[in-house]
Amino acid sequence: MNNFHLNSDESINGISMADLEALIIEMVEKVLKKEDSMIFQSQHPPKAFLDTFGSWEDTRTVEEIVDDIYSSRTIS
C-alpha cells in the first residue's frame, strides 16, 4: 500500500481506485486512533453523557411504542 499525503491544494488526478481506497482507510484509521486516545485520556465520561442513561421511562409495551412511532410518521 502506498502512503499518500496530499495537501488540500494538491490534485488527486491519476490516482487509482485501489490507492484511493488505501488512502481512505488510512485516514479513517488515523481518526479512530485519535478518538480512542481521547477516550482513554479522559478517565470519566462526560456527565451529560452519563445523565442520558436511565432517563427514558415509559409504561407502554414495546409494541405500543413502535405502533406510536409508525403512526406519527408521515410520508412526504
Helices and strands as residue ranges (DSSP letters): H 17-41, H 47-51, H 62-72
